[in-house]
Amino acid sequence: MVRTRPRNGLAISDVLTAAIVSELCWPSEELWLVSGWVTDIPVVDNADRQFDSVMGNEPRSQMTLSEALGALTRRGTQLHVALREEDHNQLFVDRLQRASGADSLHIYSSADLHEKMIVGWSWVLKGSMNFTWYGVQRNEESLEFEVDQAEAARQRLELRTRWIGGSA
């Protein structure tokens, strides 16, 4: 459990970076991003070039969320993104569609979506944080990062049931 607070210097960005880098090293077969609001936040800081080997053919100083998720679709991940029906989210969706393998990206929406989570093959990151700059850098948030393949499978099954009717 991570509780972030600007006053004590705790930020979720390191946990989010670790999860994304682990995915770039060993992509999940299926990954879910569920969020009410999302922006194309930087998720990998590569200023010191420590992640060049996992960033692909053209490493750069940072990688945004859409770039990282797009790279995963090109590496074989089936990416499912469920977002609140908000104009705010459209720029991220547009960038993600440009960055992704078309057959590997699945977008869903709901007018009332308020859940926030990312689910990989063997891990779950969920809590109060939207995947926005304020969520990652500014707001006081509570997040749980759990590495447990059974829990991740249960979460994916629940998300499939909700968004695509339970099919695999």
TORPA-4810 file (N, C-alpha, C, O; in nm, 3 decimals):
<nodes>
NODE_1_0.086_-0.117_0.000_0.000_0.000_0.000_0.090_0.123_0.000_0.183_0.133_0.079_M
NODE_2_0.060_0.216_-0.090_0.134_0.342_-0.098_0.034_0.454_-0.084_-0.065_0.461_-0.156_V
NODE_3_0.062_0.543_0.010_-0.018_0.665_0.023_0.073_0.781_-0.013_0.177_0.801_0.049_R
NODE_4_0.033_0.856_-0.112_0.117_0.966_-0.159_0.070_1.097_-0.099_-0.049_1.119_-0.079_T
NODE_5_0.167_1.181_-0.070_0.136_1.314_-0.015_0.245_1.408_-0.060_0.363_1.379_-0.039_R
NODE_6_0.209_1.519_-0.119_0.312_1.616_-0.160_0.400_1.662_-0.045_0.518_1.689_-0.064_P
NODE_7_0.343_1.671_0.075_0.419_1.724_0.189_0.529_1.629_0.236_0.630_1.675_0.289_R
NODE_8_0.512_1.496_0.216_0.616_1.406_0.264_0.703_1.351_0.152_0.790_1.267_0.176_N
NODE_9_0.680_1.397_0.030_0.767_1.361_-0.081_0.741_1.225_-0.141_0.811_1.187_-0.235_G
NODE_10_0.644_1.150_-0.094_0.613_1.020_-0.153_0.537_1.041_-0.283_0.443_1.119_-0.290_L
NODE_11_0.579_0.969_-0.386_0.512_0.978_-0.516_0.496_0.837_-0.571_0.578_0.749_-0.543_A
NODE_12_0.394_0.817_-0.647_0.368_0.687_-0.706_0.447_0.668_-0.834_0.448_0.557_-0.888_I
NODE_13_0.512_0.769_-0.884_0.578_0.759_-1.014_0.681_0.646_-1.018_0.695_0.581_-1.122_S
NODE_14_0.754_0.622_-0.908_0.852_0.514_-0.908_0.786_0.376_-0.921_0.838_0.288_-0.990_D
NODE_15_0.674_0.358_-0.855_0.602_0.230_-0.864_0.545_0.213_-1.005_0.554_0.104_-1.062_V
NODE_16_0.488_0.318_-1.060_0.434_0.313_-1.195_0.546_0.286_-1.296_0.528_0.207_-1.389_L
NODE_17_0.660_0.351_-1.280_0.774_0.327_-1.368_0.819_0.181_-1.360_0.844_0.118_-1.462_T
NODE_18_0.829_0.129_-1.240_0.871_-0.011_-1.223_0.774_-0.106_-1.292_0.817_-0.202_-1.356_A
NODE_19_0.646_-0.082_-1.279_0.546_-0.168_-1.343_0.558_-0.160_-1.495_0.554_-0.263_-1.563_A
NODE_20_0.572_-0.040_-1.549_0.582_-0.023_-1.695_0.711_-0.084_-1.748_0.709_-0.152_-1.850_I
NODE_21_0.823_-0.061_-1.680_0.951_-0.117_-1.726_0.946_-0.269_-1.720_0.999_-0.336_-1.810_V
NODE_22_0.884_-0.325_-1.616_0.872_-0.472_-1.610_0.790_-0.524_-1.728_0.819_-0.631_-1.782_S
NODE_23_0.688_-0.450_-1.766_0.607_-0.490_-1.882_0.688_-0.482_-2.012_0.677_-0.569_-2.098_E
NODE_24_0.768_-0.378_-2.025_0.851_-0.365_-2.146_0.953_-0.478_-2.154_0.989_-0.521_-2.263_L
NODE_25_1.001_-0.525_-2.038_1.096_-0.637_-2.036_1.028_-0.770_-2.068_1.081_-0.853_-2.142_C
NODE_26_0.910_-0.790_-2.011_0.838_-0.916_-2.026_0.689_-0.883_-2.039_0.616_-0.886_-1.941_W
NODE_27_0.645_-0.852_-2.160_0.507_-0.806_-2.180_0.402_-0.910_-2.140_0.416_-1.029_-2.168_P
NODE_28_0.298_-0.861_-2.075_0.183_-0.945_-2.042_0.110_-0.983_-2.170_0.113_-0.910_-2.269_S
NODE_29_0.045_-1.097_-2.168_-0.041_-1.134_-2.281_-0.159_-1.039_-2.293_-0.205_-1.008_-2.402_E
NODE_30_-0.206_-0.992_-2.178_-0.323_-0.905_-2.172_-0.299_-0.802_-2.062_-0.257_-0.838_-1.952_E
NODE_31_-0.326_-0.676_-2.092_-0.309_-0.569_-1.994_-0.433_-0.481_-1.998_-0.485_-0.451_-2.106_L
NODE_32_-0.480_-0.440_-1.882_-0.596_-0.353_-1.870_-0.556_-0.222_-1.804_-0.484_-0.222_-1.704_W
NODE_33_-0.602_-0.111_-1.860_-0.594_0.021_-1.797_-0.738_0.069_-1.783_-0.811_0.080_-1.881_L
NODE_34_-0.778_0.099_-1.661_-0.914_0.146_-1.632_-0.900_0.274_-1.552_-0.836_0.275_-1.447_V
NODE_35_-0.960_0.383_-1.601_-0.946_0.510_-1.531_-1.056_0.606_-1.571_-1.099_0.609_-1.686_S
NODE_36_-1.101_0.685_-1.475_-1.198_0.788_-1.507_-1.137_0.896_-1.596_-1.198_0.938_-1.694_G
NODE_37_-1.018_0.939_-1.561_-0.949_1.042_-1.638_-0.806_0.996_-1.661_-0.744_0.933_-1.576_W
NODE_38_-0.754_1.028_-1.779_-0.618_0.989_-1.813_-0.557_1.098_-1.900_-0.625_1.156_-1.985_V
NODE_39_-0.430_1.124_-1.879_-0.354_1.212_-1.968_-0.226_1.139_-2.004_-0.189_1.039_-1.941_T
NODE_40_-0.160_1.187_-2.104_-0.041_1.120_-2.155_0.082_1.159_-2.072_0.173_1.227_-2.120_D
NODE_41_0.082_1.113_-1.949_0.187_1.146_-1.854_0.317_1.071_-1.886_0.313_0.961_-1.940_I
NODE_42_0.430_1.131_-1.852_0.556_1.055_-1.862_0.555_0.943_-1.759_0.523_0.965_-1.643_P
NODE_43_0.591_0.822_-1.802_0.593_0.708_-1.709_0.730_0.646_-1.694_0.754_0.571_-1.599_V
NODE_44_0.822_0.676_-1.786_0.960_0.627_-1.775_1.053_0.746_-1.796_1.056_0.806_-1.903_V
NODE_45_1.130_0.779_-1.692_1.231_0.883_-1.701_1.363_0.816_-1.736_1.420_0.743_-1.656_D
NODE_46_1.409_0.841_-1.857_1.531_0.777_-1.907_1.642_0.880_-1.927_1.729_0.861_-2.012_N
NODE_47_1.640_0.987_-1.850_1.740_1.094_-1.866_1.882_1.042_-1.848_1.975_1.091_-1.911_A
NODE_48_1.898_0.943_-1.761_2.031_0.885_-1.739_2.059_0.765_-1.829_2.161_0.698_-1.815_D
NODE_49_1.968_0.739_-1.922_1.983_0.633_-2.024_1.983_0.492_-1.965_2.029_0.398_-2.030_R
NODE_50_1.932_0.474_-1.843_1.933_0.344_-1.779_1.830_0.247_-1.836_1.838_0.127_-1.811_Q
NODE_51_1.734_0.297_-1.913_1.630_0.211_-1.969_1.640_0.198_-2.121_1.546_0.150_-2.184_F
NODE_52_1.751_0.239_-2.179_1.767_0.232_-2.325_1.737_0.093_-2.381_1.674_0.082_-2.486_D
NODE_53_1.779_-0.010_-2.313_1.765_-0.145_-2.367_1.620_-0.193_-2.373_1.590_-0.283_-2.451_S
NODE_54_1.532_-0.135_-2.295_1.392_-0.179_-2.297_1.300_-0.082_-2.371_1.182_-0.112_-2.389_V
NODE_55_1.352_0.032_-2.414_1.268_0.132_-2.477_1.253_0.114_-2.628_1.177_0.187_-2.692_M
NODE_56_1.322_0.019_-2.685_1.305_-0.006_-2.827_1.420_0.048_-2.908_1.526_0.082_-2.855_G
NODE_57_1.399_0.057_-3.039_1.504_0.094_-3.132_1.548_0.239_-3.121_1.661_0.273_-3.158_N
NODE_58_1.461_0.325_-3.072_1.493_0.467_-3.063_1.475_0.516_-2.919_1.379_0.588_-2.891_E
NODE_59_1.567_0.478_-2.828_1.552_0.523_-2.690_1.559_0.675_-2.679_1.629_0.741_-2.756_P
NODE_60_1.487_0.728_-2.586_1.483_0.873_-2.566_1.485_0.903_-2.417_1.493_0.811_-2.335_R
NODE_61_1.479_1.028_-2.381_1.494_1.067_-2.241_1.370_1.038_-2.156_1.380_1.033_-2.034_S
NODE_62_1.256_1.020_-2.219_1.136_0.981_-2.144_1.039_0.907_-2.235_1.049_0.914_-2.357_Q
NODE_63_0.947_0.836_-2.173_0.843_0.764_-2.247_0.710_0.796_-2.180_0.696_0.786_-2.058_M
NODE_64_0.613_0.835_-2.261_0.481_0.867_-2.207_0.398_0.740_-2.196_0.436_0.634_-2.246_T
NODE_65_0.285_0.752_-2.129_0.196_0.638_-2.110_0.149_0.581_-2.244_0.148_0.460_-2.262_L
NODE_66_0.110_0.668_-2.338_0.063_0.617_-2.468_0.176_0.548_-2.544_0.153_0.447_-2.611_S
NODE_67_0.297_0.602_-2.534_0.412_0.540_-2.602_0.444_0.403_-2.543_0.470_0.308_-2.615_E
NODE_68_0.442_0.394_-2.410_0.471_0.267_-2.344_0.365_0.162_-2.375_0.397_0.048_-2.408_A
NODE_69_0.239_0.201_-2.365_0.132_0.105_-2.395_0.132_0.067_-2.542_0.109_-0.049_-2.576_L
NODE_70_0.157_0.164_-2.629_0.168_0.133_-2.772_0.280_0.035_-2.800_0.263_-0.058_-2.879_G
NODE_71_0.395_0.055_-2.735_0.508_-0.039_-2.752_0.468_-0.179_-2.707_0.508_-0.277_-2.770_A
NODE_72_0.391_-0.189_-2.600_0.347_-0.321_-2.554_0.258_-0.391_-2.656_0.270_-0.512_-2.676_L
NODE_73_0.169_-0.316_-2.722_0.083_-0.379_-2.824_0.168_-0.430_-2.940_0.137_-0.534_-2.998_T
NODE_74_0.274_-0.358_-2.973_0.362_-0.402_-3.082_0.449_-0.520_-3.040_0.510_-0.586_-3.124_R
NODE_75_0.454_-0.547_-2.910_0.530_-0.662_-2.859_0.437_-0.779_-2.826_0.480_-0.877_-2.765_R
NODE_76_0.311_-0.768_-2.866_0.219_-0.882_-2.852_0.113_-0.872_-2.745_0.030_-0.963_-2.734_G
NODE_77_0.113_-0.768_-2.666_0.013_-0.752_-2.560_-0.122_-0.712_-2.618_-0.130_-0.623_-2.703_T
NODE_78_-0.228_-0.777_-2.572_-0.364_-0.733_-2.601_-0.398_-0.628_-2.495_-0.408_-0.660_-2.377_Q
NODE_79_-0.414_-0.504_-2.538_-0.435_-0.392_-2.447_-0.582_-0.354_-2.447_-0.642_-0.328_-2.551_L
NODE_80_-0.639_-0.351_-2.327_-0.778_-0.311_-2.307_-0.778_-0.183_-2.223_-0.720_-0.180_-2.114_H
NODE_81_-0.842_-0.079_-2.274_-0.845_0.050_-2.206_-0.991_0.091_-2.187_-1.065_0.107_-2.284_V
NODE_82_-1.031_0.106_-2.062_-1.167_0.150_-2.029_-1.158_0.286_-1.964_-1.089_0.304_-1.864_A
NODE_83_-1.229_0.383_-2.022_-1.222_0.521_-1.975_-1.361_0.581_-1.960_-1.457_0.535_-2.022_L
NODE_84_-1.369_0.682_-1.880_-1.491_0.761_-1.867_-1.514_0.836_-1.998_-1.418_0.882_-2.061_R
NODE_85_-1.637_0.849_-2.039_-1.672_0.925_-2.159_-1.657_1.073_-2.129_-1.751_1.140_-2.085_E
NODE_86_-1.537_1.124_-2.153_-1.502_1.264_-2.126_-1.417_1.315_-2.241_-1.330_1.244_-2.290_E
NODE_87_-1.442_1.436_-2.284_-1.358_1.497_-2.387_-1.211_1.500_-2.345_-1.121_1.487_-2.427_D
NODE_88_-1.189_1.518_-2.215_-1.053_1.524_-2.161_-0.970_1.402_-2.202_-0.850_1.415_-2.226_H
NODE_89_-1.031_1.285_-2.209_-0.959_1.160_-2.237_-0.927_1.139_-2.385_-0.845_1.053_-2.418_N
NODE_90_-0.989_1.215_-2.473_-0.978_1.189_-2.616_-0.836_1.210_-2.671_-0.794_1.134_-2.758_Q
NODE_91_-0.764_1.309_-2.624_-0.628_1.331_-2.672_-0.541_1.208_-2.642_-0.463_1.165_-2.727_L
NODE_92_-0.555_1.152_-2.522_-0.481_1.032_-2.488_-0.520_0.916_-2.579_-0.433_0.844_-2.629_F
NODE_93_-0.649_0.898_-2.602_-0.696_0.789_-2.689_-0.639_0.806_-2.829_-0.593_0.709_-2.890_V
NODE_94_-0.641_0.927_-2.881_-0.586_0.953_-3.015_-0.438_0.917_-3.022_-0.394_0.852_-3.117_D
NODE_95_-0.362_0.959_-2.922_-0.218_0.927_-2.920_-0.195_0.777_-2.906_-0.106_0.721_-2.970_R
NODE_96_-0.275_0.713_-2.823_-0.261_0.569_-2.804_-0.292_0.492_-2.932_-0.223_0.397_-2.966_L
NODE_97_-0.396_0.534_-3.003_-0.430_0.468_-3.129_-0.319_0.482_-3.231_-0.291_0.388_-3.305_Q
NODE_98_-0.254_0.599_-3.237_-0.142_0.618_-3.330_-0.022_0.533_-3.291_0.053_0.488_-3.379_R
NODE_99_-0.001_0.510_-3.163_0.117_0.438_-3.114_0.100_0.287_-3.114_0.198_0.213_-3.101_A
NODE_100_-0.024_0.239_-3.127_-0.053_0.097_-3.104_-0.069_0.016_-3.231_-0.097_0.069_-3.339_S
NODE_101_-0.052_-0.114_-3.214_-0.089_-0.209_-3.317_-0.241_-0.219_-3.318_-0.301_-0.254_-3.216_G
NODE_102_-0.304_-0.190_-3.430_-0.450_-0.176_-3.438_-0.526_-0.299_-3.387_-0.629_-0.284_-3.321_A
NODE_103_-0.478_-0.418_-3.417_-0.550_-0.539_-3.376_-0.530_-0.573_-3.229_-0.594_-0.665_-3.178_D
NODE_104_-0.444_-0.500_-3.161_-0.412_-0.530_-3.021_-0.471_-0.430_-2.922_-0.455_-0.447_-2.801_S
NODE_105_-0.538_-0.328_-2.972_-0.593_-0.223_-2.886_-0.744_-0.230_-2.885_-0.809_-0.235_-2.990_L
NODE_106_-0.801_-0.229_-2.764_-0.946_-0.236_-2.747_-0.986_-0.125_-2.650_-0.939_-0.120_-2.537_H
NODE_107_-1.074_-0.036_-2.695_-1.115_0.081_-2.616_-1.261_0.064_-2.575_-1.345_0.028_-2.657_I
NODE_108_-1.290_0.091_-2.449_-1.426_0.085_-2.395_-1.451_0.217_-2.320_-1.358_0.284_-2.278_Y
NODE_109_-1.579_0.252_-2.304_-1.609_0.374_-2.230_-1.741_0.362_-2.157_-1.828_0.283_-2.192_S
NODE_110_-1.753_0.444_-2.054_-1.875_0.452_-1.975_-1.887_0.595_-1.921_-1.787_0.656_-1.882_S
NODE_111_-2.007_0.646_-1.921_-2.030_0.782_-1.871_-2.005_0.793_-1.721_-1.979_0.902_-1.671_A
NODE_112_-2.012_0.683_-1.649_-2.004_0.687_-1.503_-1.880_0.619_-1.447_-1.872_0.598_-1.325_D
NODE_113_-1.785_0.583_-1.529_-1.666_0.511_-1.483_-1.587_0.592_-1.381_-1.555_0.709_-1.404_L
NODE_114_-1.556_0.529_-1.269_-1.479_0.596_-1.165_-1.366_0.507_-1.113_-1.282_0.554_-1.035_H
NODE_115_-1.360_0.382_-1.152_-1.254_0.289_-1.113_-1.119_0.335_-1.164_-1.111_0.405_-1.265_E
NODE_116_-1.013_0.295_-1.095_-0.877_0.327_-1.140_-0.788_0.208_-1.114_-0.767_0.169_-0.999_K
NODE_117_-0.733_0.149_-1.221_-0.643_0.036_-1.204_-0.569_0.004_-1.333_-0.613_0.038_-1.443_M
NODE_118_-0.456_-0.061_-1.315_-0.385_-0.125_-1.425_-0.365_-0.270_-1.381_-0.323_-0.296_-1.268_I
NODE_119_-0.395_-0.362_-1.472_-0.381_-0.504_-1.440_-0.294_-0.569_-1.547_-0.329_-0.570_-1.665_V
NODE_120_-0.181_-0.623_-1.504_-0.094_-0.699_-1.592_-0.121_-0.848_-1.576_-0.225_-0.888_-1.524_G
NODE_121_-0.026_-0.929_-1.622_-0.045_-1.074_-1.614_-0.030_-1.126_-1.472_-0.097_-1.221_-1.432_W
NODE_122_0.058_-1.062_-1.395_0.083_-1.114_-1.260_0.079_-1.004_-1.153_0.126_-1.026_-1.041_S
NODE_123_0.025_-0.888_-1.186_0.022_-0.779_-1.090_-0.099_-0.689_-1.111_-0.158_-0.685_-1.219_W
NODE_124_-0.134_-0.617_-1.005_-0.247_-0.523_-1.006_-0.204_-0.396_-0.933_-0.149_-0.402_-0.824_V
NODE_125_-0.229_-0.281_-0.995_-0.210_-0.152_-0.932_-0.347_-0.084_-0.932_-0.401_-0.051_-1.037_L
NODE_126_-0.402_-0.064_-0.812_-0.536_-0.004_-0.806_-0.547_0.086_-0.685_-0.475_0.072_-0.586_K
NODE_127_-0.639_0.180_-0.696_-0.662_0.272_-0.586_-0.738_0.395_-0.629_-0.822_0.389_-0.719_G
NODE_128_-0.708_0.507_-0.565_-0.785_0.629_-0.588_-0.730_0.715_-0.701_-0.796_0.811_-0.742_S
NODE_129_-0.611_0.682_-0.753_-0.542_0.770_-0.847_-0.589_0.754_-0.992_-0.589_0.644_-1.047_M
NODE_130_-0.629_0.867_-1.053_-0.644_0.871_-1.197_-0.505_0.877_-1.258_-0.410_0.921_-1.193_N
NODE_131_-0.492_0.833_-1.380_-0.363_0.833_-1.448_-0.344_0.967_-1.520_-0.348_0.977_-1.642_F
NODE_132_-0.324_1.069_-1.436_-0.307_1.207_-1.481_-0.187_1.267_-1.405_-0.137_1.207_-1.310_T
NODE_133_-0.142_1.385_-1.448_-0.033_1.450_-1.379_-0.069_1.477_-1.234_0.012_1.451_-1.145_W
NODE_134_-0.188_1.528_-1.208_-0.230_1.555_-1.071_-0.236_1.426_-0.990_-0.196_1.425_-0.873_Y
NODE_135_-0.284_1.318_-1.050_-0.290_1.191_-0.979_-0.154_1.139_-0.941_-0.135_1.088_-0.830_G
NODE_136_-0.058_1.150_-1.031_0.076_1.096_-1.008_0.163_1.190_-0.927_0.242_1.145_-0.844_V
NODE_137_0.150_1.322_-0.948_0.245_1.417_-0.890_0.192_1.502_-0.775_0.270_1.547_-0.691_Q
NODE_138_0.062_1.525_-0.769_0.014_1.630_-0.678_-0.084_1.581_-0.572_-0.067_1.611_-0.454_R
NODE_139_-0.184_1.506_-0.613_-0.292_1.469_-0.521_-0.246_1.370_-0.414_-0.152_1.293_-0.433_N
NODE_140_-0.314_1.375_-0.302_-0.295_1.272_-0.200_-0.377_1.152_-0.244_-0.499_1.160_-0.261_E
NODE_141_-0.309_1.039_-0.264_-0.372_0.920_-0.319_-0.340_0.799_-0.233_-0.245_0.799_-0.155_E
NODE_142_-0.420_0.696_-0.250_-0.395_0.568_-0.185_-0.397_0.462_-0.295_-0.496_0.448_-0.367_S
NODE_143_-0.287_0.387_-0.307_-0.274_0.286_-0.411_-0.222_0.156_-0.352_-0.142_0.156_-0.258_L
NODE_144_-0.268_0.048_-0.408_-0.220_-0.084_-0.370_-0.153_-0.147_-0.492_-0.214_-0.158_-0.598_E
NODE_145_-0.030_-0.189_-0.475_0.043_-0.262_-0.580_0.061_-0.404_-0.530_0.131_-0.428_-0.432_F
NODE_146_-0.003_-0.497_-0.599_0.000_-0.637_-0.557_0.057_-0.723_-0.669_0.007_-0.721_-0.781_E
NODE_147_0.160_-0.798_-0.637_0.217_-0.894_-0.731_0.162_-1.030_-0.690_0.207_-1.091_-0.593_V
NODE_148_0.063_-1.077_-0.768_-0.006_-1.202_-0.738_-0.078_-1.246_-0.865_-0.178_-1.185_-0.904_D
NODE_149_-0.029_-1.351_-0.928_-0.085_-1.394_-1.056_-0.232_-1.434_-1.043_-0.311_-1.406_-1.134_Q
NODE_150_-0.271_-1.497_-0.934_-0.410_-1.537_-0.916_-0.502_-1.415_-0.902_-0.610_-1.412_-0.961_A
NODE_151_-0.458_-1.315_-0.825_-0.538_-1.193_-0.810_-0.547_-1.118_-0.943_-0.654_-1.067_-0.977_E
NODE_152_-0.438_-1.112_-1.016_-0.441_-1.046_-1.148_-0.538_-1.119_-1.241_-0.612_-1.054_-1.315_A
NODE_153_-0.537_-1.251_-1.240_-0.629_-1.329_-1.324_-0.774_-1.302_-1.284_-0.862_-1.289_-1.370_A
NODE_154_-0.800_-1.294_-1.154_-0.936_-1.265_-1.107_-0.981_-1.126_-1.152_-1.095_-1.109_-1.195_R
NODE_155_-0.893_-1.028_-1.142_-0.927_-0.892_-1.185_-0.952_-0.887_-1.336_-1.048_-0.824_-1.381_Q
NODE_156_-0.867_-0.955_-1.414_-0.887_-0.957_-1.560_-1.020_-1.022_-1.595_-1.091_-0.974_-1.683_R
NODE_157_-1.055_-1.130_-1.528_-1.182_-1.197_-1.553_-1.299_-1.104_-1.523_-1.395_-1.097_-1.600_L
NODE_158_-1.293_-1.033_-1.411_-1.399_-0.938_-1.377_-1.408_-0.826_-1.481_-1.518_-0.785_-1.519_E
NODE_159_-1.294_-0.776_-1.526_-1.295_-0.670_-1.627_-1.349_-0.722_-1.760_-1.426_-0.653_-1.826_L
NODE_160_-1.309_-0.841_-1.800_-1.363_-0.900_-1.924_-1.513_-0.914_-1.915_-1.585_-0.882_-2.009_R
NODE_161_-1.561_-0.964_-1.801_-1.705_-0.983_-1.782_-1.779_-0.851_-1.795_-1.884_-0.843_-1.859_T
NODE_162_-1.726_-0.748_-1.735_-1.790_-0.616_-1.739_-1.785_-0.555_-1.879_-1.886_-0.505_-1.929_R
NODE_163_-1.668_-0.558_-1.943_-1.650_-0.482_-2.066_-1.669_-0.561_-2.194_-1.707_-0.502_-2.296_W
NODE_164_-1.644_-0.692_-2.194_-1.660_-0.768_-2.318_-1.740_-0.896_-2.299_-1.734_-0.986_-2.382_I
NODE_165_-1.813_-0.904_-2.191_-1.904_-1.015_-2.172_-1.840_-1.146_-2.131_-1.900_-1.252_-2.149_G
NODE_166_-1.720_-1.143_-2.075_-1.658_-1.263_-2.021_-1.577_-1.343_-2.121_-1.515_-1.442_-2.082_G
NODE_167_-1.575_-1.305_-2.248_-1.495_-1.380_-2.344_-1.347_-1.351_-2.323_-1.310_-1.245_-2.273_S
NODE_168_-1.265_-1.446_-2.363_-1.119_-1.430_-2.342_-1.056_-1.355_-2.455_-0.935_-1.332_-2.454_A
</nodes>
